[in-house]
Amino acid sequence: MTEPTDFIDDTARSVAFLSRIHMPQRHFIGFDGRLSRAVRAFPLAGLLIVLPSAAIAAIFAAVKADPLFTAFTVVAIQALITGALHEDGLADTADGLGGGRDRESSLLIMKDSRIGSYGAIALVLSFGLRVSALAAVLPQLSPTGSGLAVLAVAALSRTAMVWHWSSLSPARKDGIAVSAGEPQATAVRFALAFGIISAALLLFLAGIHLLAALLALAAFGVTVPAFGHIIGSKIGGHTGDTIGAAQQLTEIAVLAALALAV
């Protein structure tokens, strides 16, 4: 049976892995860098990482700041806290898929730290779609509801990372997705259950009506396997970049669903 302290350690390790937030060293005693079990805490880590952005969304809504300015600020704070880790994965994935002629060339491009035209376009679209969708959603919610909606999206998008990671084998023999280990089946089931239930509860508490909440969950349920199919057919498995891209694409899809339905 897993001790509560083990889950706390897994949460701290997940936060450190997914962001620039410094966590106390006591949570890493005996830690070998493998996240096979710790991925179960990814949805909770996402909630903690995005908490400052959610607070800003609530505060700015309370003082009736312009929704577009609020949305830009929320997305910017998230990028700062994560070190644009997921955005980097999206850009590298876009460059690899767009510029690679075959599996080997795609993987080679994705490993290159330089950004290409496909990656640049993907980043512009990611920021633009997320900001515009948030700007459409926030005015329809109360200040508290605005913050809770931001948290719900965070939970689903980090759950998407675990789902994508577990659904494909590694595309290469090295890289962070390999050194971090393959997710345990029990950890994946826990992450999926926790992420979906917590997101549904947060959407309900945010005042999102049932149809919009169902569309948001459906967007999550369609985006992750669809993206996994594309990645599997193109490069034969996941990489650290595609795991980050899964987070970005899910966030875009869920926010878009909410913007269309609220």
Summary of the structure (lengths in Angstrom):
residues: 262
radius of gyration: 17.6
end to end distance: 42.0
largest distance: 52.0
contacts: 952
relative contact order: 0.16
helix: 79%
strand: 1%
